[in-house]
Amino acid sequence: MNFKTHNDTYINVDGTHLQGQMHFKYSTIVAMFGEPMKEGFDDYKSDAEWNIFFDDCTRATIYNYKNGRNYLGSDAPSVEDITEWNIGGVNGDAVKRIKEVFNALKETA
């Protein structure tokens, strides 16, 4: 499954919303999709976000929501220690595509 991320091009994620959750280490997400966005996301409620566009036109986002330091303060886990991540999209295909990338990464490890 081929894809591009916000690190490659602008990805319009208007209309995406929560489709599911997965438990990943931050380092696993970085290995799959590169560094998170530096700006242009809700950095009050989230600490990191990735936007992904798959070759079948599926759009997906990965982000934490209200469980990191940006929202909860210094007593919350650092972004590197967050393991519960939301997956957004316009339908459940977003979750399927993210899982496919994760499974492919596990197979090569």
C-alpha positions as a Markdown table, in Angstrom:
| # | Residue | x | y | z |
|---|---|---|---|---|
| 1 | Met | 0.0 | 0.0 | 0.0 |
| 2 | Asn | 1.6 | 3.3 | -1.1 |
| 3 | Phe | 0.9 | 6.5 | 0.7 |
| 4 | Lys | 2.1 | 10.1 | 1.2 |
| 5 | Thr | 2.2 | 12.0 | 4.4 |
| 6 | His | 2.1 | 15.7 | 5.4 |
| 7 | Asn | 5.9 | 15.5 | 5.1 |
| 8 | Asp | 5.6 | 14.9 | 1.4 |
| 9 | Thr | 2.6 | 17.1 | 0.4 |
| 10 | Tyr | -0.4 | 19.0 | 1.7 |
| 11 | Ile | -3.2 | 16.6 | 2.5 |
| 12 | Asn | -6.7 | 18.0 | 2.9 |
| 13 | Val | -8.2 | 16.3 | 6.0 |
| 14 | Asp | -11.4 | 18.4 | 6.1 |
| 15 | Gly | -14.3 | 16.1 | 6.9 |
| 16 | Thr | -12.3 | 13.5 | 8.7 |
| 17 | His | -13.3 | 12.5 | 12.2 |
| 18 | Leu | -12.7 | 9.7 | 14.7 |
| 19 | Gln | -13.0 | 6.2 | 13.2 |
| 20 | Gly | -11.1 | 4.2 | 15.8 |
| 21 | Gln | -8.2 | 3.9 | 18.2 |
| 22 | Met | -5.0 | 1.9 | 18.3 |
| 23 | His | -2.2 | 1.5 | 20.7 |
| 24 | Phe | 1.2 | 2.3 | 19.2 |
| 25 | Lys | 4.4 | 3.6 | 20.6 |
| 26 | Tyr | 5.2 | 7.1 | 19.4 |
| 27 | Ser | 8.4 | 5.7 | 17.9 |
| 28 | Thr | 6.4 | 3.1 | 15.9 |
| 29 | Ile | 4.3 | 5.9 | 14.3 |
| 30 | Val | 7.4 | 7.8 | 13.5 |
| 31 | Ala | 8.9 | 4.7 | 11.9 |
| 32 | Met | 5.8 | 4.2 | 9.8 |
| 33 | Phe | 5.0 | 7.8 | 8.8 |
| 34 | Gly | 7.9 | 10.1 | 9.7 |
| 35 | Glu | 7.9 | 13.0 | 12.0 |
| 36 | Pro | 4.5 | 14.5 | 13.1 |
| 37 | Met | 3.2 | 17.8 | 11.8 |
| 38 | Lys | 4.9 | 20.9 | 13.3 |
| 39 | Glu | 1.9 | 23.2 | 12.9 |
| 40 | Gly | -1.6 | 23.3 | 11.5 |
| 41 | Phe | -3.3 | 21.0 | 14.0 |
| 42 | Asp | -5.1 | 21.5 | 17.2 |
| 43 | Asp | -2.1 | 21.7 | 19.5 |
| 44 | Tyr | -4.2 | 22.6 | 22.5 |
| 45 | Lys | -6.0 | 19.2 | 22.6 |
| 46 | Ser | -3.3 | 17.2 | 20.8 |
| 47 | Asp | 0.5 | 16.9 | 21.1 |
| 48 | Ala | 1.1 | 15.2 | 17.7 |
| 49 | Glu | -0.7 | 14.6 | 14.4 |
| 50 | Trp | 0.1 | 12.8 | 11.2 |
| 51 | Asn | -1.9 | 13.2 | 8.0 |
| 52 | Ile | -1.7 | 10.3 | 5.5 |
| 53 | Phe | -3.1 | 10.0 | 1.9 |
| 54 | Phe | -3.2 | 6.4 | 0.5 |
| 55 | Asp | -3.0 | 5.5 | -3.2 |
| 56 | Asp | -6.7 | 4.4 | -3.1 |
| 57 | Cys | -7.6 | 8.0 | -2.1 |
| 58 | Thr | -8.2 | 7.1 | 1.6 |
| 59 | Arg | -7.3 | 10.0 | 3.9 |
| 60 | Ala | -6.3 | 9.2 | 7.5 |
| 61 | Thr | -5.1 | 11.1 | 10.5 |
| 62 | Ile | -3.4 | 9.8 | 13.6 |
| 63 | Tyr | -3.4 | 12.0 | 16.7 |
| 64 | Asn | -3.6 | 11.9 | 20.4 |
| 65 | Tyr | -6.6 | 13.7 | 22.0 |
| 66 | Lys | -6.6 | 15.2 | 25.5 |
| 67 | Asn | -4.1 | 12.7 | 26.9 |
| 68 | Gly | -0.9 | 14.6 | 26.7 |
| 69 | Arg | 0.9 | 17.6 | 28.1 |
| 70 | Asn | -0.6 | 20.2 | 25.8 |
| 71 | Tyr | -4.0 | 19.6 | 27.3 |
| 72 | Leu | -3.3 | 18.1 | 30.8 |
| 73 | Gly | -0.1 | 19.9 | 31.7 |
| 74 | Ser | 3.3 | 18.8 | 32.9 |
| 75 | Asp | 2.0 | 15.8 | 34.9 |
| 76 | Ala | 0.7 | 14.1 | 31.8 |
| 77 | Pro | 2.9 | 11.8 | 29.7 |
| 78 | Ser | 5.3 | 13.3 | 27.2 |
| 79 | Val | 4.3 | 12.7 | 23.6 |
| 80 | Glu | 7.0 | 10.0 | 23.3 |
| 81 | Asp | 5.3 | 8.1 | 26.1 |
| 82 | Ile | 1.7 | 8.3 | 24.7 |
| 83 | Thr | 0.5 | 4.9 | 23.5 |
| 84 | Glu | -3.2 | 5.5 | 22.8 |
| 85 | Trp | -3.8 | 7.2 | 19.5 |
| 86 | Asn | -6.9 | 8.1 | 17.6 |
| 87 | Ile | -7.3 | 7.4 | 13.9 |
| 88 | Gly | -9.5 | 9.7 | 11.9 |
| 89 | Gly | -10.9 | 9.4 | 8.4 |
| 90 | Val | -14.1 | 9.8 | 6.5 |
| 91 | Asn | -14.9 | 6.1 | 7.0 |
| 92 | Gly | -13.5 | 2.9 | 8.5 |
| 93 | Asp | -11.1 | 2.4 | 5.6 |
| 94 | Ala | -8.7 | 4.8 | 7.3 |
| 95 | Val | -8.3 | 2.4 | 10.2 |
| 96 | Lys | -7.9 | -0.6 | 7.8 |
| 97 | Arg | -5.1 | 1.2 | 5.9 |
| 98 | Ile | -3.2 | 2.2 | 9.1 |
| 99 | Lys | -3.4 | -1.4 | 10.3 |
| 100 | Glu | -2.1 | -2.6 | 6.9 |
| 101 | Val | 1.0 | -0.3 | 7.2 |
| 102 | Phe | 1.5 | -1.4 | 10.8 |
| 103 | Asn | 1.3 | -5.1 | 9.9 |
| 104 | Ala | 3.7 | -4.6 | 7.0 |
| 105 | Leu | 6.1 | -2.9 | 9.3 |
| 106 | Lys | 5.9 | -5.8 | 11.8 |
| 107 | Glu | 6.6 | -8.3 | 9.0 |
| 108 | Thr | 9.8 | -6.5 | 8.0 |
| 109 | Ala | 11.1 | -6.1 | 11.6 |
